[in-house]
Amino acid sequence: MKLHNLPILGFLSVALVVSHAAVPPEIYWKKVLPNTPMPKAIRNSLLDPEWTEDKSTAVYVGRGGVTVNVEPPKGGGVHVTKGKPGGGHTNVNVGPKGGVGVSTGGGRTNVGVGPKGGVGVTTGKPGGGHANVNVHPKGGVGVSVGKPGKRPIYVGVKPGPSPFNYEYAATETQLHDDPTRALFFFGKDMKPGSHMTLHFTQSTNGATFLPRGEADPLPFSSNKMTDILRAFAIQPDSEEAHIMADTVKECEAKGTRGEQKYCTTSLESMVEYATSTIGKNIKAISTQLNEEEHKVRYTISGVRKVGGDDNKVVACHKKNYVYAVFYCHRTKATSAYVLSLAGADGSTTKAVAVCHKDTSAWNPKHLAFKVLNVKPGSVPICHFLPEDHIVWVPDTN
């Protein structure tokens, strides 16, 4: 669930092959941030593979897919057959010269890894959907997808400017119909007993992180959009293509005065950006909602400031893209809070909010000024963060 309702692509789980150097995301997280719990916003953006103890070779297929971890013994091959509840099965064959073959019953997933590095993946899914992925030995990824008969595909109207990009002006849709209007409020109203009506919506952004070894080689720039769309078999004139292009442009755009920004294309790059910006002793927090989509009048029952230093707050906003991309930025004179909210319907939630004490560099036509009817730099402005966004702050505990 999240606090706004940006339409997104019908992003799909695709099969990936991870190199010997890849580390499972949960293990990477614990190694780099041993004292920091992984927030739900990050957990929901993982491919969620089932890892074995040996990490020498890994093959995993999306959420609910199959994971294989095998290092062939010297001079010999490996054959594994694994039965699954409900009649499914998994067959793994590792040839003595390095070739790998994987086939799974039930969902019909076939993965072939050639000894010289080529990869071919075909997944057949219950309900008629299928996906084909081909990774060539010399680089390049091809993905083609067949839509299942009843699986929802989320492709809506082209989204407007992000309310978290402070150089953009609000659109007419945002001013009248967008639930993100309710995100903004005055700093003076953030106190126990205050009331506000919020529209919580179910998140449809299911994009997941690619391993860094897969993400870094992929182009991510406006002048490479043709290559990007070709790599993921997306039609250039499609709505998906326009949404992806908008995300890339937003990442490339110059930030406002005093804003430090960076778009991360992997979990590793996000963690490195956060630690390099505000230090290694940090923690990540995100909004935790319990309800389905609805609009409720809430009462603030508790306010807790986190992080301490108002110049060391990094917010990462999940963007609409074919894999998980987060727009991360730090702005000065920004503080972070966790608010306990009690709904009039009996629901409760904990929401993360950030407050900006200096908004003088923001676009005068930004959504926040239109909603609150104030001018840039006149008063501190606060806003909630959707559930799939993350705030990084120094760990003061």
N, C-alpha and C positions, 0 to 999 in steps of 0.2 A: 504494500500500500504506500501511497505517497500523497503529498499535499497539493500536487497539481496534476494535470491530466494531459501531458504532451503525447500526441500520437506518435507511434514508433514503427519501425520496420518489423516485418515478420521474421525476426532473427531465429536462426536455426542452430541446433546442436550439430556440429560437424566433427568428423573424426580427425584427430591430429596425431602426429608421431613426434615424440619428444626425444631430443638427443641425449647422449650419455651424460652431458653436463647439467641437464635439467633437474630441478629439485621440486618435489611436490609443494604446492603453495602453503599448506599448513605447516610443513617442516621448515620452509623458508621463513615464514612468519615467526615461528617460535625461536628460530635461531637469531633473527635480527631484532625482534621485539619480544623477548622472553617474558616480560612483565606486563604486556599489553594484550588484553582479550581482543580477539578478532570481532569487530562489530558485524551485525547482521547484514549491513549494506555490502560489505566485502564478501561475506560467506555466500550471499545470493548471487555474486558475480563470478563465482568459481565454477569450473567445469565439473567439479565434484567427482573425480575419479576415485576408484578403490585401489589404493597403492599396496604393493607387497613390500617386504623388507628390502629386497634387492632392487636397487635403482639403476642398474646398468643399462637396461633397455626398457622403454615404456611405450605402450600403445593404449590410448583411452578414447572412448567415444561418448562425448556429451554427457548430459544428465541421464542416469539410468542406463548407461551403455555398458561397455565391456572394457576391462583393463587387463593388460598383459605385461608382465615384467619378467624378462628372461635374459640370462647371459649364457649363450651356448658354451658347453665345455669344449676344451681344446680337442680338436680331432673328431668331434662327434656332433650329431644333431640332437634335437629335443622335440619330443612330441607330448602334448598335454591335452587331455580330454576332460572337460569339467561339466558335470551334469548340474542343471539348475532346477529349482522347484517349478512345477507347472509344465514340465516336459521340455524346457529349453536346454540347449547344450552349447558348449564353447569348445572349439578345437584350435589348438595352437601348434604350429609346426615351425621349428627353427632348423634350417639346414646347416650342415657343417661349414659352409662357406659364407654364412652370414645372412642368407635370405630368411624372411619371416613371413608366415602365412597365418591368418586368423579367420575363422569362420564361426558365426554364432547362429544357433537355431532360434526359433520363435520370432525374434525381430529381424532375422536375416541380415546380419552385418558381416561383410567380408573385407578384410584388410590384407593387402599384399605389400610387403616391403622387399624390394629387390636387394641383392647383395651389394650393388653399387649405389644404393641410395634412393632409387625411385620408389614412389609410394602410390598405391591405388586403393581407394576405399569405395565400397558400395554398401549403403545401408537401406534395407527394406524395413518399413515400420508398420505395426498394426494399423489398419485403417486405410492402407493404400498409399501412404506417403513414402517417398524415397529420397535419398541424397547421394550424389556421387562426388567424390573428392579425389583429385589427382595432384600429387606433389612431384614435380620432376626432379631428377638428380641434380640438375644445374640451377635449380631455383624456379620459383613460380608456383602458384597455387590456383587450381581451378575448382570451382564449386558449382554444381547444378542441382536444383531442388525440384522435386515433384510435390505438390501440395496434397496432404491427406484429405480424405473426403469430409471429415468433420472437425479437423483440428483448426482452431481459430488462427487467422493471420491478421496481425495488427498493422494495417496500413491506413492511416487517416489522412486528413488534409495536411498540407504542408505547415509545420509548426512555425510560429512567429518567433521573434527574438527572445532569448532566454532572459528571465527577470533577474538572473544572477550575473549578467554581463552588464556592467553599469554604464557602458558607453552607448548602449542601444536605446532607441526610443520605443515607447509602447505602441502596439498596434491597436486598431479599433476593436478587434476581437478580444484582446487582453483587457481592454478598458470596460467591456460590457459583459462578456460571457466566460472569461477565463477564471477558473477556480484559484489561480495563483494570485489574484487580486487580494485574497484574504491572508496571504502570507505576511504582508507588511503591517507594522504597527509602530506606535511611538514607544520610545524607551521608557517614558514616564508611566506607561500602562503595564509594564512588566513587573507586577507585584501581586502577592497573594490577595485574592478577593476580586481581582479584575476579571471581567467577562469578555469573551470574544467568540464569534461564530466562525468555525473553520469547516472547510470542505475537504474531507479526507477521501482520496480516490485510490483505487487498486492500481498498483504499479504494473505496467505492461512491458517495461524495459527489461527483457530477459537476456540482454547481451552479456556474454561471459568473457573473462580475461583469456587472452592467448598467452601461452608461455612466452617469456621475453625472447627466447631464441627464435620463436616463430614470428613475433610481432615486430621486432627491430628491423628485419630485412624488408618488411613490407613498406611500400611507399605511403607517405601520409602528407601530401601537399596538393594545393590546387592545380599546379601544373602537371600533376601526375594522376589526375582523376580518371583519365582514360585507362591507364594501367590498373588502377585500383578497381574500377568497375569490371574490367575484363577478368581480373584475378578471381573475383567472386561471382562471375557470370551474372551481373546485374545490367539490365538494359539502360543505356545512357539517358533515355527520355522518360524513365520511370520515376514514380514518386520516391522510391527508395534512393535513387541516384541523387535527386534534388536534396533530400534530407541529409545524406552523407556529405554532399558538397557543402551544405550550410554548416555542418559541424566542423569540417576542415577549415573553412573560411573563418569561423569564429575562433578557432584555435590559432590561426595565423594573425588575426587582427591585433593591432597595438592596444595595450591596456590603458586604463585611465592613469592620470598622474598619481604616482605613488603606489601603483599596483604592480606586483610581481606575479606573473602568470606562466603556466606551463601545462600542456595537455599530455597526460600520461596514457600510454597505450598498453601497459602491462602492470600487474601488481608490483613487480620489482621496481619499475620506474616511479610509481607513485610513492612507495616507501622511501626510496632514495631522495626524491624531491622533498618530501616532508622532513626527513632527518637532516638534509643539507640546509634546509631553510630555517628550521627552528630548533635543531639539536637532536641528539640520539635518545635522550630521555623524554619520550613523548608517548601520548596515547591517542587512540582514535575513537570517536564517538559518533553515533548516528541515532536518528529518531526511531523509536520503537512503537509501532501502532498495533493495536489488537483487533481493529474492526474492519469490516468491509466498507465499500464506498458509501458514504453518507455525509450529510451536512448537519452539524450539531453545535449547540451553544455550550461552550466550555467555561469553566471557572478555573483560574490559576490557583492551585493549592500549594505549590511550592516552587521556589526559584533558587537555583544553585549555580554560582559562577564557577567555571572550570578554566584551568590553564594559568591564571594569574596575570601573565604579561600580555597586555593589549596589543603589542606589536608582534606577537608570535602566535598568530592564529592562521591556519591554512584551511580553506574550505575547498572540497573537491566535489564537483557537480557532475553527475553521470549524464553523458550526452547520447544522442541517438546515432548509432553507428552499427556496422556489421559485427563488430566485437566490442568489448568493453573499453570505452574511452572516457576519461574523467578530465574535466576542465578544472585544474587546481590553481588557486591564486591566494596571495597574501596581500592584504591592505592594512595600512597603518591605522592605529586608533580603533581597533576592532576587538570586541570582547565576545566570548562564547558562554552560553548558559544551557543548562538542562532544566526544562520546566515540567512540572507535574500538572497534568490537566485532568479535571473531573467533568465528564459530560453530563448534560441534563438528563440523558437517557440512562445514566448509571455507568457508562463506559469510562475507562481511565486510560491514560497514555502518558508516555514521557517523550517530549519533543525537544529537539535541539534548536536553539535560536542563536543568531549572531546579531550584534548591535554595532552599527557604524557611527562613530562620533563625528567624523568628518566626511560629508558627502558633497563638498564644494566642487569636486572634479567630475561628478557624475553628469550624464546628459540631462539637461533640464526637462526633457520630455520622457524621462525614464518612468516606468510604471509606478514606482514607489511614490514619486511626487504627484502624479496624477490621482492616485488612490487616496493619499493622505492630504492632498491640497496644500502642499508646502513647497518652498523653494530650496534649491541646493544649498547645503551648508547652514541651513537655518536651525535645525533641530536634529538630535540623534535619531536614526531610523533603524529599526530592528526587523528581522524577518525570520520565519521558521524555515527549516530545511526539510525537504521530502525525505522519505525513509531510505531511498537509494542514493543519498548523498552523504558525504563524510566530512567531519571536522577533525583536524589534528591540532592538538594543543600540548604544551609542556606538561609532563606528569609531575604534579606537585605533591602527590601523596607519599 
